[in-house]
Amino acid sequence: MNKITFWAITVAVAGFLFGFDTAVISGADKPIQTLWNMSPLFHGLFIMSAALWGTVLGALGGNYPCDKYGRKPTLVAIGILYLVSALGSALATDPYTFALLRFIGGIGVGISSIAVPAYISEIAPASHRGRLVAIYQFQIVFGILVAFLSNFVLSALLDFDWRMMLGIEAVPALAYLLLILKAPESPRWLILHGNNSAKAQQILTSLGETQSGRIVNEIMTENQHIRPGRLFSSAYRFPIMLAFLLAAFNQLSGINFIIYYAPRVFELAGLDTSASLLSGTGIGLINLLFTFVGIYLIDRVGRKTLMYIGSIGYIISLAVVTWAFYTAQGGMVVVFFVFTFIASHAVGQGAVIWVFIAEIFPNKVRSKGQSLGSGTHWVFAALITLFMPYFLSEYAASTVFAFFTFMMVLQLIFVFLLMPETKGKSLEALSAILTKPTKESHQ
């Protein structure tokens, strides 16, 4: 294993914590609502979506520490936030304290969705950038699988309550924190924000890059021709639109709804509690297996092809689940096509989103652009998670899934009409292609 791959995997452990933190709450969903006797809307706002509102804050503001203090210090701070949240939420004695600690963990998730893809994309060679950034997504789904499996083992087999389910996250959080302390800083950050091209070249060489001098010169040349780092300008209109739409469609597929409320969805389909928890573990396993497929293909067939595959898979699986609930088929039909939905997500949006958003913005505004894309992603995720307990109590499940199906038809149109291919191009080359030249750019 070369050094770039080692550090990509190490930094991406933040993704494992992201996935674990996202999915672990599913096992605590109904027990906590019963314990504190909360209404569906209160439960959705203060318990199920608290972490997601923290994620929105972390995503929207995460570009500031990334640019101001560097990628590495930001990654260290993420580990601290995860550790505090895991221990605190497990010990919470009331819903408000619980929500606050989940909110803190959510901040860590939001910042990690900016800092990790930015860091990996900035140390990776163009030919392997897709699969290296996609390691972050692999770690996310691995964390989801471990969370579902952990919930099943702790609850169904060992009879522990929800506090142990949430508190066990402290173990990987501490391991990540200790590992990340030795990571090198991003060379591109050192040039653009730290004004230290010599150190950047030294790090590139230590990572095994044989043409570190040429890369440093390309970064410095782009820096001279790209306007100052103000994101919302006509120069960046196209990448802004791409990031917003891709991130919005990611959540309008219903993916976080399925992950957060998997046991509840399967119970609506007629499964008992234990079978629902076990089916949740199946979601994690399918997600992991097909993420391998996405990582294998992303630098071979490209980002756009994977989005075609995923979009068509989304539409078919969601349409069948809609039909199954509408006709009261339920049972294993729902389970099978929810698994198909997860496989489609893993190969398509799951493999592509963090890679694509990390690629389409120039170095000067990369973290700001990722903040926009990630913030959009998490705003939609939080809104969907907030209102789903209410929608499921007021509307038929078939209506909810019909909405998600329609949204994925729109995503397929977006991929066909607007989405460019970014495979195999350097970050600096993509900047020249996707950024509109302006008079300021040449001054």
C-alpha positions in Angstrom: 0.0 0.0 0.0 1.5 3.4 -1.0 1.4 6.4 1.3 -1.4 8.2 -0.6 -3.7 5.2 -0.3 -2.8 4.8 3.3 -3.7 8.4 4.2 -6.8 8.3 2.0 -8.1 5.3 4.0 -7.0 6.8 7.3 -8.7 10.2 6.7 -11.8 8.4 5.4 -12.3 6.7 8.8 -14.2 10.0 9.5 -16.7 8.5 6.9 -17.0 5.4 9.0 -18.1 7.6 11.9 -20.4 9.5 9.6 -22.1 6.3 8.5 -22.3 4.8 12.0 -23.6 8.0 13.5 -26.2 8.3 10.7 -27.6 4.8 11.0 -27.2 4.0 14.7 -30.2 6.1 15.7 -32.5 3.8 13.8 -32.2 1.2 16.6 -33.0 3.9 19.2 -35.9 5.4 17.2 -39.0 3.8 18.8 -37.5 3.0 22.3 -36.6 6.7 22.8 -40.0 7.9 21.6 -41.7 5.5 24.1 -39.3 6.3 26.9 -39.9 10.1 26.8 -43.5 9.8 25.5 -43.0 12.2 22.5 -45.4 13.1 19.7 -44.4 12.2 16.2 -43.5 15.8 15.2 -41.5 16.4 18.5 -39.7 13.1 18.0 -38.8 13.9 14.4 -37.6 17.4 15.3 -35.7 16.8 18.6 -34.6 13.2 18.3 -34.4 11.9 14.8 -33.3 15.1 13.0 -31.2 16.8 15.7 -28.0 15.4 14.3 -29.0 16.4 10.8 -29.5 20.0 11.8 -26.0 19.9 13.3 -24.8 18.5 10.0 -26.4 21.4 8.1 -24.5 23.8 10.4 -21.2 21.9 10.0 -21.6 21.6 6.2 -22.5 25.3 5.7 -19.7 26.5 8.0 -17.1 23.8 7.5 -15.3 25.6 4.8 -14.1 28.3 7.2 -11.9 26.1 9.4 -10.8 24.1 6.3 -9.5 27.3 4.7 -8.4 29.2 7.8 -6.7 26.6 9.8 -6.0 23.8 7.3 -7.5 20.4 6.4 -5.6 18.5 9.1 -6.6 20.6 12.2 -10.2 20.4 10.9 -10.0 16.6 10.6 -8.7 16.5 14.2 -11.6 18.6 15.4 -14.1 16.3 13.7 -12.8 13.4 15.8 -13.3 15.3 19.0 -16.9 16.2 18.1 -17.7 12.6 17.3 -16.2 11.4 20.6 -18.1 14.0 22.7 -21.4 13.3 21.0 -21.1 9.5 21.3 -20.4 9.5 25.1 -22.8 12.4 25.8 -25.9 11.1 23.9 -25.5 7.7 25.6 -25.6 9.3 29.0 -28.4 11.8 28.3 -31.3 11.9 30.8 -33.8 14.0 28.9 -34.7 14.6 25.2 -33.2 18.2 25.1 -29.8 17.1 26.3 -29.9 14.1 24.0 -30.8 16.4 21.1 -27.9 18.8 21.9 -25.3 16.0 22.0 -26.7 14.5 18.7 -26.5 18.0 17.3 -22.8 18.2 18.2 -22.1 14.9 16.5 -24.0 16.2 13.5 -21.6 19.2 13.2 -18.8 16.7 12.9 -20.6 14.8 10.2 -21.2 18.0 8.2 -17.6 19.3 8.4 -16.3 15.8 7.5 -18.4 15.8 4.3 -16.3 18.9 3.3 -12.9 18.2 4.8 -12.4 14.6 3.9 -13.3 14.7 0.1 -11.3 18.0 -0.2 -8.3 16.5 1.5 -8.3 13.2 -0.5 -8.9 14.9 -3.8 -6.0 17.3 -3.1 -3.5 14.5 -2.4 -4.7 12.0 -5.1 -3.4 11.7 -8.7 -6.0 12.3 -11.4 -6.0 8.7 -12.6 -7.0 7.3 -9.2 -8.8 10.3 -7.7 -12.3 8.8 -8.2 -11.6 5.6 -6.3 -9.6 7.2 -3.6 -12.2 9.8 -2.8 -14.8 7.1 -3.1 -13.1 5.3 -0.2 -14.9 7.9 1.9 -18.2 6.6 0.6 -17.1 3.1 1.3 -16.3 4.0 4.9 -19.7 5.7 5.2 -21.6 2.5 4.1 -19.3 0.3 6.1 -20.2 2.4 9.2 -23.9 2.1 8.3 -23.5 -1.7 8.1 -21.6 -1.9 11.4 -24.3 0.3 13.0 -27.2 -1.9 11.8 -25.3 -5.0 12.8 -24.3 -3.5 16.2 -27.9 -2.5 16.9 -29.1 -6.1 16.1 -26.5 -7.8 18.2 -26.8 -5.4 21.2 -30.6 -5.4 21.2 -31.8 -8.7 19.8 -29.0 -11.0 21.0 -27.4 -9.3 24.1 -30.5 -7.4 25.3 -28.7 -4.1 25.8 -30.7 -0.9 25.5 -30.3 2.1 23.2 -27.7 3.8 25.4 -25.1 1.1 24.6 -26.1 1.3 20.9 -25.1 5.0 20.8 -22.2 4.9 23.3 -20.2 2.3 21.5 -19.4 4.8 18.8 -16.9 6.3 21.1 -14.5 3.4 20.4 -13.9 4.1 16.7 -14.1 7.9 17.3 -11.1 7.6 19.7 -9.2 5.4 17.2 -9.7 7.9 14.4 -8.6 10.8 16.5 -5.3 9.0 17.4 -4.7 8.0 13.7 -5.3 11.5 12.2 -2.8 13.2 14.4 0.0 12.0 12.2 -1.5 12.8 8.8 0.3 15.4 6.6 -1.4 18.6 5.6 -2.9 19.0 2.1 -0.2 20.3 -0.4 -2.8 22.4 -2.2 -3.9 24.1 1.0 -0.3 24.8 1.9 0.2 26.7 -1.4 -3.1 28.5 -1.6 -3.7 29.4 2.0 -0.4 28.7 3.8 1.9 30.3 1.1 4.3 27.4 1.5 5.1 25.8 -1.9 8.3 24.3 -0.6 6.5 22.4 2.1 3.8 21.4 -0.3 6.4 20.0 -2.8 8.1 18.1 0.1 4.8 16.4 1.1 4.0 15.5 -2.5 7.4 13.9 -2.9 7.0 12.0 0.4 3.7 10.7 -0.8 5.4 9.2 -3.8 4.6 11.8 -6.4 7.4 11.7 -9.0 6.5 15.0 -10.7 5.9 17.1 -7.6 7.6 20.2 -9.0 5.3 20.2 -12.1 2.2 19.8 -9.9 3.2 22.7 -7.7 3.7 24.9 -10.8 0.3 23.9 -12.1 -1.4 24.8 -8.8 0.4 28.1 -8.7 -0.5 28.9 -12.3 -4.2 28.2 -11.7 -4.0 30.4 -8.6 -2.8 33.3 -10.7 -5.6 32.9 -13.3 -8.6 32.2 -11.1 -10.4 35.2 -9.5 -10.4 35.7 -5.7 -12.2 33.1 -3.6 -15.8 34.6 -3.8 -18.0 31.6 -4.6 -21.2 33.3 -5.7 -20.2 34.9 -9.0 -21.0 34.4 -12.6 -17.7 32.5 -13.1 -18.8 29.6 -10.9 -22.5 29.5 -12.0 -22.3 26.2 -13.7 -20.4 24.2 -10.9 -22.8 25.8 -8.4 -25.8 24.5 -10.3 -24.3 21.1 -10.7 -23.4 20.8 -6.9 -26.9 22.0 -5.8 -28.9 19.7 -8.1 -26.7 16.6 -7.5 -26.9 17.1 -3.7 -30.6 17.8 -3.7 -31.5 14.8 -5.8 -29.3 12.6 -3.5 -31.7 13.1 -0.7 -34.9 13.4 -2.8 -34.3 9.7 -3.7 -35.3 8.9 -0.1 -32.0 7.3 0.9 -31.7 8.9 4.4 -35.4 8.1 4.9 -34.7 4.4 4.3 -31.6 4.4 6.5 -33.1 6.3 9.4 -36.5 4.6 9.3 -35.6 1.1 7.9 -37.1 -0.9 10.8 -40.3 1.2 10.7 -40.7 0.8 6.9 -40.2 -3.0 7.2 -42.8 -3.1 10.0 -45.2 -1.3 7.7 -44.6 -4.0 5.2 -45.6 -6.7 7.8 -42.3 -7.8 9.3 -41.9 -8.2 13.1 -39.5 -6.2 15.1 -36.6 -8.7 15.1 -36.9 -9.3 11.3 -37.0 -5.6 10.7 -33.8 -5.0 12.6 -32.2 -7.9 10.7 -33.4 -6.5 7.4 -31.8 -3.3 8.4 -28.5 -5.2 8.6 -29.2 -6.5 5.1 -29.5 -2.9 3.9 -26.0 -2.2 5.3 -24.5 -5.3 3.6 -26.0 -4.6 0.2 -24.9 -1.0 0.5 -21.3 -2.2 1.2 -21.1 -4.8 -1.5 -22.4 -2.5 -4.3 -20.2 0.4 -3.1 -17.3 -1.9 -4.0 -18.8 -2.1 -7.5 -19.1 1.7 -7.7 -15.5 2.2 -6.5 -14.3 -0.3 -9.0 -16.1 1.3 -11.9 -15.9 5.1 -11.1 -12.5 5.6 -12.8 -13.2 3.1 -15.5 -16.6 4.0 -16.9 -16.9 7.5 -15.4 -19.2 9.4 -13.0 -22.0 10.1 -15.6 -22.4 6.4 -16.6 -22.7 5.4 -12.9 -25.4 8.1 -12.4 -27.3 6.6 -15.4 -27.2 3.2 -13.9 -28.2 4.4 -10.5 -31.0 6.6 -11.7 -32.7 3.8 -13.7 -32.3 1.4 -10.7 -33.8 4.0 -8.4 -36.9 4.5 -10.7 -37.6 0.8 -11.1 -37.1 -0.1 -7.4 -39.1 2.8 -6.0 -41.9 2.3 -8.5 -42.2 -1.4 -7.5 -42.2 -0.5 -3.7 -44.9 2.1 -4.4 -47.0 -0.5 -6.1 -46.3 -3.1 -3.3 -47.6 -0.7 -0.6 -50.5 0.5 -2.7 -51.7 -3.1 -3.4 -50.8 -4.3 0.1 -48.4 -6.8 -1.2 -45.8 -5.8 1.4 -43.5 -8.4 3.0 -40.6 -9.7 1.0 -41.5 -7.7 -2.2 -40.8 -4.5 -0.3 -37.6 -6.0 1.3 -36.2 -7.2 -2.1 -36.8 -3.9 -3.9 -35.6 -1.8 -1.0 -32.4 -3.8 -1.3 -32.4 -3.1 -5.0 -32.9 0.6 -4.3 -29.9 0.5 -1.9 -27.8 -1.2 -4.6 -28.7 1.5 -7.1 -27.8 4.2 -4.7 -24.4 2.6 -3.9 -23.4 2.3 -7.5 -24.8 5.7 -8.5 -25.2 8.6 -6.2 -23.4 7.0 -3.3 -20.2 6.5 -5.3 -20.4 9.7 -7.2 -21.6 12.6 -5.0 -18.6 13.3 -2.8 -16.1 12.6 -5.7 -18.0 14.9 -8.2 -18.5 17.8 -5.8 -14.8 17.7 -4.8 -13.8 17.9 -8.5 -15.9 20.6 -10.1 -14.7 23.7 -8.1 -11.3 25.4 -8.6 -8.7 25.1 -5.8 -9.5 28.6 -4.5 -13.1 27.9 -3.8 -13.2 24.2 -3.4 -14.1 24.1 0.3 -16.7 26.8 -0.3 -18.2 24.9 -3.2 -18.2 21.7 -1.2 -19.9 23.6 1.7 -22.6 24.6 -0.7 -23.1 21.1 -2.1 -22.8 19.4 1.3 -25.1 22.0 2.9 -27.7 21.5 0.3 -27.5 17.7 0.8 -27.9 18.0 4.6 -30.7 20.6 4.5 -32.8 18.2 2.3 -31.8 15.3 4.6 -32.8 17.1 7.7 -36.2 18.3 6.3 -37.0 14.8 5.0 -36.0 13.1 8.4 -37.9 15.8 10.4 -41.2 15.4 8.6 -41.2 11.7 7.8 -42.7 10.5 11.1 -45.6 13.0 10.5 -46.0 12.0 6.8 -46.0 8.3 7.6 -48.8 8.9 10.2 -50.8 11.1 7.8 -50.2 9.5 4.3 -50.0 6.0 2.9 -46.5 4.7 2.4 -47.3 4.3 -1.3 -47.7 8.1 -1.6 -44.4 8.7 0.0 -42.6 6.3 -2.3 -44.4 7.7 -5.4 -43.0 11.1 -4.6 -39.4 9.7 -4.4 -40.0 7.9 -7.7 -41.0 11.1 -9.5 -37.9 12.9 -8.1 -35.6 10.2 -9.6 -37.2 10.7 -13.0 -36.2 14.3 -12.7 -32.7 13.2 -11.7 -32.3 11.1 -14.8 -33.2 14.1 -16.9 -30.6 16.2 -15.1 -27.9 13.6 -15.8 -28.8 13.4 -19.4 -29.0 17.2 -20.1 -26.5 18.8 -17.7 -24.0 16.5 -16.0 -20.5 16.6 -17.5 -17.9 13.8 -17.2 -14.9 14.5 -15.0 -13.1 11.2 -15.2 -9.3 11.3 -15.7 -8.9 15.1 -15.7 -6.7 17.0 -13.3 -8.4 19.4 -10.8 -6.7 22.3 -12.6 -7.9 21.1 -16.1 -11.5 20.7 -14.8 -11.3 24.2 -13.4 -10.5 25.6 -16.8 -13.3 23.6 -18.4 -16.1 24.3 -15.9 -15.3 27.9 -14.8 -16.4 30.7 -16.9 -13.6 33.2 -17.8 -14.1 36.7 -16.6 -12.2 40.0 -17.0 -11.1 39.7 -13.4 -9.6 36.3 -14.2 -7.0 37.8 -16.5 -6.0 40.8 -14.4 
